[in-house]
Amino acid sequence: MLTKGRESARVLRRASILRQLDHGQKAAQVAANLGVASKTVRAIGRRYEEEGLESALYEKSRPGKHRALDIGQSQRIIAMVCGPPPRGWARWSVRLIATEAVKRKLAAQVGRETIRILLQSHELKPWREKNVVHRGTE
C-alpha cells in the first residue's frame, strides 16, 4: 500500500503511523516523524487495536445533508417558473418563486438559496424575461 501510491494521503499517513508503531516507536516519535499530533497517533493506534485495520486506515462514512427538494418538486418548480408570473407581477423573482412554491404546495417549505441554486443549475434567469421559455398563453 505504501509503495504503490494509489491511496489518499490520509490513508497513507495512517498506514505509515501504524507501521512505525509496529516497529516499536513511541507515539511522540511517530508524531514528530510525520508532522502530526501525538493525540492523532494514539487515536489511530487505539482504533487499530479495538476495531481493526480497516477502521484505522479509512474514515467512517459521514451522513450528508438531505436535499431540500426531490427531483419531482424541482421539476414542478421549474415548470412553474417557465409559466407566467402571478397576477400583479411583471416577472419572477427568487423570493416570489419561493413563496409561490409553498403557496401552490409544490414544497412544504423552500428557501431562497435553494431556489437560486435550482435556477442556476438549469441556467434560468426568470428576472430577465428573454431567458425563460414561457408556455403559450393564447
N, C-alpha and C positions, 0 to 999 in steps of 0.2 A: 504494500500500500504506500509506504513512504517513498519508494523509488520510482513508481510508475507515474505519479503526478496527475491522477485522474480524479482526485477528490478535492473538495473545497479546502481552503486554507485553514478553516476552523477544525475540520476533521483531521487534517494532517498535524496540526498543532497538538490536538488531543492525543493522537497516536504517539507523537513524539514525547509527550508528557508521560504516557503510560510506559513507553519503552525505557525512559530514563528512571522512572520509579522502579521498574522491574530490575534495572541494573544496580539498584541499591542506593541511589542518590536520595538525599533528603529533599523535602518539599521546597525549602528555601533555595537550595542549589538549583533545582529544576526551574524554579521561578526566575532566578537570575539568568540562567542559560537561555531561556526562551522569551524573556521580557514580559512575563505575566505575573499576576499577583499570587502569592503563596496560597491564599484562600482558594483561588481557581484550581491550583494543582491539587490541593487537598480534596476539593469537591469532586474533581474528575476521578481521583483515586478512590474516593468513597463510593461514587456511583458505580465504578467498575466492580468493586467488591460486593456491593449489595445487589446490583441489577444486571451485571454482565457487561461484556464488551460492546455490544450494540448500543446500549443505553449510555455508555461512557463516551462513545465516539459521536453519536448522532443525537440531535435535539429531538424532543418530542414535538409532534405537530401542534401548532397553535391554532385555536379556533379563530377564524376571521370574522369580520363584521358581516352580517347578513345584508343582502341587497335591500334597499328601501322599496324598490318596485320590482315585481316579477316581469317576465317578458310580455305577458298579456296586458298588464297595466301600462307598461311602457308603450306598447303598440297603440292602445286606445288613446293615450295622451297625445301621441304623435298625430294620430288621425284627427283628434280634436283641434290641434294646432293648425293642421292643414285646412281646416274649415274656417268659416268666417268667425270673427270675434263676437262676443255677446253684444246685444244692443247697447248703444251708448258708448261703445269703444271703437276707436278707429283701427287699432291693431292689437295684437297680442303682446303682452309683456311677461317677463318671467314671473312676477308677482301675480298677475292675472291668471296665468296658466296654473299656478299652484293652487290658488283659491278656487278656480273653476273645476279643477280635477277633484277636489274634495267635495265641492258642491254637487257635481254630477256623479259622485260616488264611484269614480274611477280608481280612487285610492282612499284608504281610511284617513291618512294624513301624509303630506308630502311637503318637503321644504323647498325653498327657492334654489338652494345649491344643487339639490337633486335634479330639479327641472333644468337648471343651467347646464349640468353635465350631460343630461339626456339630450338636450337640444344640440349641444356641441358634438356629441358622438354621432348625431345624424346630420351634422353640418347644416342645421336650420337656424335662421335668424328671423324670427317672425316679426320683430320690430322693424325690419326692412322688408316691406311687403313683396318686393320683386324676388326675394329669395325663398318664398313659401309657395307651394303649389296648392291653390285653392280648388275645392270641388266646384263644379259648375253650379251657379246659383241662377238658373233660368226660370 
